[in-house]
Amino acid sequence: MSALPQATLDIRRRRIKFRAWHRGMLETDLLLGRFADAEVANLSESELDDFEALLEAIDRDVFAWATGETPTPEAYDTLLFRRIVAFHAGLDPVGT
């Protein structure tokens, strides 16, 4: 499996950061945007795939999953999503 060229990854990361901050619900913007600002440069292509899939989910659902109000569906219950939640809770994502 060949990696994408760095320029393509940079564009993809910038697009993810923009979309993470411009979702429509302030709480979800903060949840995803702050994580994207801090971590998107370090994400693998697979993690970028997971982030892009999460960006397609409905804001209120993402926020409910992150706060534990509703269970996270299996399709979104990825290590990346657990990292996002842990990032805001100040926890170790593997231990959560």
Secondary structure, DSSP 8 states (H G I E B T S, - for coil): -----HHHHHHHHHHHHHHHH-SS-HHHHHHHHHHHHHHGGG--HHHHHHHHHHHTS-HHHHHHHHHTSS---TTT--HHHHHHHHHHHT--TTT-
